[in-house]
C-alpha cells in the first residue's frame, strides 16, 4: 500500500473524503426527505390509531348488529 507521503495524487484525492463529500454527508444527502417523511408517517399513524379508530369501531359494530 502506498502511503500518503509517497502518493503524488494524495492532495488531489483528499477532497473526496472531506467536507460535503465525507461518508456521513454523502449518506445524509442520499435521502434528503427521509427524516421529514418518517416524522409525517409516524404522526399520521398515531392520528389514525387515536382519532379515526374510535369512530370506525363503533360504526363497524352497528353494521354487524343490523344483519
Phi and psi restraints in degrees (range 20) as a CNS / XPLOR table:
assign (resid 1 and name C) (resid 2 and name N)
       (resid 2 and name CA) (resid 2 and name C) 1.0 -86.6 20.0 2
assign (resid 2 and name N) (resid 2 and name CA)
       (resid 2 and name C) (resid 3 and name N) 1.0 129.5 20.0 2
assign (resid 2 and name C) (resid 3 and name N)
       (resid 3 and name CA) (resid 3 and name C) 1.0 -76.5 20.0 2
assign (resid 3 and name N) (resid 3 and name CA)
       (resid 3 and name C) (resid 4 and name N) 1.0 167.5 20.0 2
assign (resid 3 and name C) (resid 4 and name N)
       (resid 4 and name CA) (resid 4 and name C) 1.0 -66.3 20.0 2
assign (resid 4 and name N) (resid 4 and name CA)
       (resid 4 and name C) (resid 5 and name N) 1.0 -27.6 20.0 2
assign (resid 4 and name C) (resid 5 and name N)
       (resid 5 and name CA) (resid 5 and name C) 1.0 -72.6 20.0 2
assign (resid 5 and name N) (resid 5 and name CA)
       (resid 5 and name C) (resid 6 and name N) 1.0 -30.9 20.0 2
assign (resid 5 and name C) (resid 6 and name N)
       (resid 6 and name CA) (resid 6 and name C) 1.0 -93.6 20.0 2
assign (resid 6 and name N) (resid 6 and name CA)
       (resid 6 and name C) (resid 7 and name N) 1.0 -10.4 20.0 2
assign (resid 6 and name C) (resid 7 and name N)
       (resid 7 and name CA) (resid 7 and name C) 1.0 -90.1 20.0 2
assign (resid 7 and name N) (resid 7 and name CA)
       (resid 7 and name C) (resid 8 and name N) 1.0 114.1 20.0 2
assign (resid 7 and name C) (resid 8 and name N)
       (resid 8 and name CA) (resid 8 and name C) 1.0 -70.2 20.0 2
assign (resid 8 and name N) (resid 8 and name CA)
       (resid 8 and name C) (resid 9 and name N) 1.0 -18.0 20.0 2
assign (resid 8 and name C) (resid 9 and name N)
       (resid 9 and name CA) (resid 9 and name C) 1.0 -96.2 20.0 2
assign (resid 9 and name N) (resid 9 and name CA)
       (resid 9 and name C) (resid 10 and name N) 1.0 3.5 20.0 2
assign (resid 9 and name C) (resid 10 and name N)
       (resid 10 and name CA) (resid 10 and name C) 1.0 -60.2 20.0 2
assign (resid 10 and name N) (resid 10 and name CA)
       (resid 10 and name C) (resid 11 and name N) 1.0 -43.0 20.0 2
assign (resid 10 and name C) (resid 11 and name N)
       (resid 11 and name CA) (resid 11 and name C) 1.0 -67.8 20.0 2
assign (resid 11 and name N) (resid 11 and name CA)
       (resid 11 and name C) (resid 12 and name N) 1.0 -36.1 20.0 2
assign (resid 11 and name C) (resid 12 and name N)
       (resid 12 and name CA) (resid 12 and name C) 1.0 -71.8 20.0 2
assign (resid 12 and name N) (resid 12 and name CA)
       (resid 12 and name C) (resid 13 and name N) 1.0 -29.0 20.0 2
assign (resid 12 and name C) (resid 13 and name N)
       (resid 13 and name CA) (resid 13 and name C) 1.0 -89.8 20.0 2
assign (resid 13 and name N) (resid 13 and name CA)
       (resid 13 and name C) (resid 14 and name N) 1.0 -9.6 20.0 2
assign (resid 13 and name C) (resid 14 and name N)
       (resid 14 and name CA) (resid 14 and name C) 1.0 -62.7 20.0 2
assign (resid 14 and name N) (resid 14 and name CA)
       (resid 14 and name C) (resid 15 and name N) 1.0 -33.3 20.0 2
assign (resid 14 and name C) (resid 15 and name N)
       (resid 15 and name CA) (resid 15 and name C) 1.0 -62.2 20.0 2
assign (resid 15 and name N) (resid 15 and name CA)
       (resid 15 and name C) (resid 16 and name N) 1.0 -24.0 20.0 2
assign (resid 15 and name C) (resid 16 and name N)
       (resid 16 and name CA) (resid 16 and name C) 1.0 -68.8 20.0 2
assign (resid 16 and name N) (resid 16 and name CA)
       (resid 16 and name C) (resid 17 and name N) 1.0 -19.8 20.0 2
assign (resid 16 and name C) (resid 17 and name N)
       (resid 17 and name CA) (resid 17 and name C) 1.0 -117.5 20.0 2
assign (resid 17 and name N) (resid 17 and name CA)
       (resid 17 and name C) (resid 18 and name N) 1.0 8.9 20.0 2
assign (resid 17 and name C) (resid 18 and name N)
       (resid 18 and name CA) (resid 18 and name C) 1.0 -127.5 20.0 2
assign (resid 18 and name N) (resid 18 and name CA)
       (resid 18 and name C) (resid 19 and name N) 1.0 160.8 20.0 2
assign (resid 18 and name C) (resid 19 and name N)
       (resid 19 and name CA) (resid 19 and name C) 1.0 64.0 20.0 2
assign (resid 19 and name N) (resid 19 and name CA)
       (resid 19 and name C) (resid 20 and name N) 1.0 -134.2 20.0 2
assign (resid 19 and name C) (resid 20 and name N)
       (resid 20 and name CA) (resid 20 and name C) 1.0 -70.6 20.0 2
assign (resid 20 and name N) (resid 20 and name CA)
       (resid 20 and name C) (resid 21 and name N) 1.0 -11.8 20.0 2
assign (resid 20 and name C) (resid 21 and name N)
       (resid 21 and name CA) (resid 21 and name C) 1.0 -101.3 20.0 2
assign (resid 21 and name N) (resid 21 and name CA)
       (resid 21 and name C) (resid 22 and name N) 1.0 11.7 20.0 2
assign (resid 21 and name C) (resid 22 and name N)
       (resid 22 and name CA) (resid 22 and name C) 1.0 -68.1 20.0 2
assign (resid 22 and name N) (resid 22 and name CA)
       (resid 22 and name C) (resid 23 and name N) 1.0 164.0 20.0 2
assign (resid 22 and name C) (resid 23 and name N)
       (resid 23 and name CA) (resid 23 and name C) 1.0 -60.5 20.0 2
assign (resid 23 and name N) (resid 23 and name CA)
       (resid 23 and name C) (resid 24 and name N) 1.0 -42.3 20.0 2
assign (resid 23 and name C) (resid 24 and name N)
       (resid 24 and name CA) (resid 24 and name C) 1.0 -65.1 20.0 2
assign (resid 24 and name N) (resid 24 and name CA)
       (resid 24 and name C) (resid 25 and name N) 1.0 -44.4 20.0 2
assign (resid 24 and name C) (resid 25 and name N)
       (resid 25 and name CA) (resid 25 and name C) 1.0 -68.6 20.0 2
assign (resid 25 and name N) (resid 25 and name CA)
       (resid 25 and name C) (resid 26 and name N) 1.0 -34.5 20.0 2
assign (resid 25 and name C) (resid 26 and name N)
       (resid 26 and name CA) (resid 26 and name C) 1.0 -64.6 20.0 2
assign (resid 26 and name N) (resid 26 and name CA)
       (resid 26 and name C) (resid 27 and name N) 1.0 -38.7 20.0 2
assign (resid 26 and name C) (resid 27 and name N)
       (resid 27 and name CA) (resid 27 and name C) 1.0 -67.2 20.0 2
assign (resid 27 and name N) (resid 27 and name CA)
       (resid 27 and name C) (resid 28 and name N) 1.0 -43.5 20.0 2
assign (resid 27 and name C) (resid 28 and name N)
       (resid 28 and name CA) (resid 28 and name C) 1.0 -62.4 20.0 2
assign (resid 28 and name N) (resid 28 and name CA)
       (resid 28 and name C) (resid 29 and name N) 1.0 -39.3 20.0 2
assign (resid 28 and name C) (resid 29 and name N)
       (resid 29 and name CA) (resid 29 and name C) 1.0 -81.8 20.0 2
assign (resid 29 and name N) (resid 29 and name CA)
       (resid 29 and name C) (resid 30 and name N) 1.0 -9.3 20.0 2
assign (resid 29 and name C) (resid 30 and name N)
       (resid 30 and name CA) (resid 30 and name C) 1.0 -69.4 20.0 2
assign (resid 30 and name N) (resid 30 and name CA)
       (resid 30 and name C) (resid 31 and name N) 1.0 -36.3 20.0 2
assign (resid 30 and name C) (resid 31 and name N)
       (resid 31 and name CA) (resid 31 and name C) 1.0 -128.4 20.0 2
assign (resid 31 and name N) (resid 31 and name CA)
       (resid 31 and name C) (resid 32 and name N) 1.0 80.0 20.0 2
assign (resid 31 and name C) (resid 32 and name N)
       (resid 32 and name CA) (resid 32 and name C) 1.0 -65.4 20.0 2
assign (resid 32 and name N) (resid 32 and name CA)
       (resid 32 and name C) (resid 33 and name N) 1.0 -30.4 20.0 2
assign (resid 32 and name C) (resid 33 and name N)
       (resid 33 and name CA) (resid 33 and name C) 1.0 -102.9 20.0 2
assign (resid 33 and name N) (resid 33 and name CA)
       (resid 33 and name C) (resid 34 and name N) 1.0 9.8 20.0 2
assign (resid 33 and name C) (resid 34 and name N)
       (resid 34 and name CA) (resid 34 and name C) 1.0 -64.0 20.0 2
assign (resid 34 and name N) (resid 34 and name CA)
       (resid 34 and name C) (resid 35 and name N) 1.0 -43.1 20.0 2
assign (resid 34 and name C) (resid 35 and name N)
       (resid 35 and name CA) (resid 35 and name C) 1.0 -62.5 20.0 2
assign (resid 35 and name N) (resid 35 and name CA)
       (resid 35 and name C) (resid 36 and name N) 1.0 -44.9 20.0 2
assign (resid 35 and name C) (resid 36 and name N)
       (resid 36 and name CA) (resid 36 and name C) 1.0 -65.8 20.0 2
assign (resid 36 and name N) (resid 36 and name CA)
       (resid 36 and name C) (resid 37 and name N) 1.0 -39.0 20.0 2
assign (resid 36 and name C) (resid 37 and name N)
       (resid 37 and name CA) (resid 37 and name C) 1.0 -65.1 20.0 2
assign (resid 37 and name N) (resid 37 and name CA)
       (resid 37 and name C) (resid 38 and name N) 1.0 -40.4 20.0 2
assign (resid 37 and name C) (resid 38 and name N)
       (resid 38 and name CA) (resid 38 and name C) 1.0 -64.7 20.0 2
assign (resid 38 and name N) (resid 38 and name CA)
       (resid 38 and name C) (resid 39 and name N) 1.0 -43.6 20.0 2
assign (resid 38 and name C) (resid 39 and name N)
       (resid 39 and name CA) (resid 39 and name C) 1.0 -64.0 20.0 2
assign (resid 39 and name N) (resid 39 and name CA)
       (resid 39 and name C) (resid 40 and name N) 1.0 -44.3 20.0 2
assign (resid 39 and name C) (resid 40 and name N)
       (resid 40 and name CA) (resid 40 and name C) 1.0 -64.9 20.0 2
assign (resid 40 and name N) (resid 40 and name CA)
       (resid 40 and name C) (resid 41 and name N) 1.0 -41.9 20.0 2
assign (resid 40 and name C) (resid 41 and name N)
       (resid 41 and name CA) (resid 41 and name C) 1.0 -66.0 20.0 2
assign (resid 41 and name N) (resid 41 and name CA)
       (resid 41 and name C) (resid 42 and name N) 1.0 -41.1 20.0 2
assign (resid 41 and name C) (resid 42 and name N)
       (resid 42 and name CA) (resid 42 and name C) 1.0 -63.9 20.0 2
assign (resid 42 and name N) (resid 42 and name CA)
       (resid 42 and name C) (resid 43 and name N) 1.0 -41.8 20.0 2
assign (resid 42 and name C) (resid 43 and name N)
       (resid 43 and name CA) (resid 43 and name C) 1.0 -64.2 20.0 2
assign (resid 43 and name N) (resid 43 and name CA)
       (resid 43 and name C) (resid 44 and name N) 1.0 -40.7 20.0 2
assign (resid 43 and name C) (resid 44 and name N)
       (resid 44 and name CA) (resid 44 and name C) 1.0 -64.3 20.0 2
assign (resid 44 and name N) (resid 44 and name CA)
       (resid 44 and name C) (resid 45 and name N) 1.0 -45.5 20.0 2
assign (resid 44 and name C) (resid 45 and name N)
       (resid 45 and name CA) (resid 45 and name C) 1.0 -63.9 20.0 2
assign (resid 45 and name N) (resid 45 and name CA)
       (resid 45 and name C) (resid 46 and name N) 1.0 -41.8 20.0 2
assign (resid 45 and name C) (resid 46 and name N)
       (resid 46 and name CA) (resid 46 and name C) 1.0 -62.6 20.0 2
assign (resid 46 and name N) (resid 46 and name CA)
       (resid 46 and name C) (resid 47 and name N) 1.0 -43.4 20.0 2
assign (resid 46 and name C) (resid 47 and name N)
       (resid 47 and name CA) (resid 47 and name C) 1.0 -61.4 20.0 2
assign (resid 47 and name N) (resid 47 and name CA)
       (resid 47 and name C) (resid 48 and name N) 1.0 -43.8 20.0 2
assign (resid 47 and name C) (resid 48 and name N)
       (resid 48 and name CA) (resid 48 and name C) 1.0 -63.7 20.0 2
assign (resid 48 and name N) (resid 48 and name CA)
       (resid 48 and name C) (resid 49 and name N) 1.0 -43.4 20.0 2
assign (resid 48 and name C) (resid 49 and name N)
       (resid 49 and name CA) (resid 49 and name C) 1.0 -67.6 20.0 2
assign (resid 49 and name N) (resid 49 and name CA)
       (resid 49 and name C) (resid 50 and name N) 1.0 -40.9 20.0 2
assign (resid 49 and name C) (resid 50 and name N)
       (resid 50 and name CA) (resid 50 and name C) 1.0 -83.3 20.0 2
assign (resid 50 and name N) (resid 50 and name CA)
       (resid 50 and name C) (resid 51 and name N) 1.0 -40.7 20.0 2
assign (resid 50 and name C) (resid 51 and name N)
       (resid 51 and name CA) (resid 51 and name C) 1.0 -101.4 20.0 2
assign (resid 51 and name N) (resid 51 and name CA)
       (resid 51 and name C) (resid 52 and name N) 1.0 -50.9 20.0 2
assign (resid 51 and name C) (resid 52 and name N)
       (resid 52 and name CA) (resid 52 and name C) 1.0 -75.2 20.0 2
assign (resid 52 and name N) (resid 52 and name CA)
       (resid 52 and name C) (resid 53 and name N) 1.0 -30.7 20.0 2
assign (resid 52 and name C) (resid 53 and name N)
       (resid 53 and name CA) (resid 53 and name C) 1.0 -71.2 20.0 2
assign (resid 53 and name N) (resid 53 and name CA)
       (resid 53 and name C) (resid 54 and name N) 1.0 -28.3 20.0 2
assign (resid 53 and name C) (resid 54 and name N)
       (resid 54 and name CA) (resid 54 and name C) 1.0 -63.0 20.0 2
assign (resid 54 and name N) (resid 54 and name CA)
       (resid 54 and name C) (resid 55 and name N) 1.0 -45.9 20.0 2
assign (resid 54 and name C) (resid 55 and name N)
       (resid 55 and name CA) (resid 55 and name C) 1.0 -76.6 20.0 2
assign (resid 55 and name N) (resid 55 and name CA)
       (resid 55 and name C) (resid 56 and name N) 1.0 -33.2 20.0 2
assign (resid 55 and name C) (resid 56 and name N)
       (resid 56 and name CA) (resid 56 and name C) 1.0 -70.4 20.0 2
assign (resid 56 and name N) (resid 56 and name CA)
       (resid 56 and name C) (resid 57 and name N) 1.0 -35.2 20.0 2
assign (resid 56 and name C) (resid 57 and name N)
       (resid 57 and name CA) (resid 57 and name C) 1.0 -68.1 20.0 2
assign (resid 57 and name N) (resid 57 and name CA)
       (resid 57 and name C) (resid 58 and name N) 1.0 -39.2 20.0 2
assign (resid 57 and name C) (resid 58 and name N)
       (resid 58 and name CA) (resid 58 and name C) 1.0 -65.3 20.0 2
assign (resid 58 and name N) (resid 58 and name CA)
       (resid 58 and name C) (resid 59 and name N) 1.0 -40.8 20.0 2
assign (resid 58 and name C) (resid 59 and name N)
       (resid 59 and name CA) (resid 59 and name C) 1.0 -66.2 20.0 2
assign (resid 59 and name N) (resid 59 and name CA)
       (resid 59 and name C) (resid 60 and name N) 1.0 -38.8 20.0 2
assign (resid 59 and name C) (resid 60 and name N)
       (resid 60 and name CA) (resid 60 and name C) 1.0 -65.0 20.0 2
assign (resid 60 and name N) (resid 60 and name CA)
       (resid 60 and name C) (resid 61 and name N) 1.0 -38.5 20.0 2
assign (resid 60 and name C) (resid 61 and name N)
       (resid 61 and name CA) (resid 61 and name C) 1.0 -72.2 20.0 2
assign (resid 61 and name N) (resid 61 and name CA)
       (resid 61 and name C) (resid 62 and name N) 1.0 -37.3 20.0 2
assign (resid 61 and name C) (resid 62 and name N)
       (resid 62 and name CA) (resid 62 and name C) 1.0 -64.5 20.0 2
assign (resid 62 and name N) (resid 62 and name CA)
       (resid 62 and name C) (resid 63 and name N) 1.0 -39.3 20.0 2
assign (resid 62 and name C) (resid 63 and name N)
       (resid 63 and name CA) (resid 63 and name C) 1.0 -65.0 20.0 2
assign (resid 63 and name N) (resid 63 and name CA)
       (resid 63 and name C) (resid 64 and name N) 1.0 -38.4 20.0 2
assign (resid 63 and name C) (resid 64 and name N)
       (resid 64 and name CA) (resid 64 and name C) 1.0 -70.9 20.0 2
assign (resid 64 and name N) (resid 64 and name CA)
       (resid 64 and name C) (resid 65 and name N) 1.0 -32.0 20.0 2
assign (resid 64 and name C) (resid 65 and name N)
       (resid 65 and name CA) (resid 65 and name C) 1.0 -71.6 20.0 2
assign (resid 65 and name N) (resid 65 and name CA)
       (resid 65 and name C) (resid 66 and name N) 1.0 -27.4 20.0 2
assign (resid 65 and name C) (resid 66 and name N)
       (resid 66 and name CA) (resid 66 and name C) 1.0 -75.2 20.0 2
assign (resid 66 and name N) (resid 66 and name CA)
       (resid 66 and name C) (resid 67 and name N) 1.0 -18.9 20.0 2
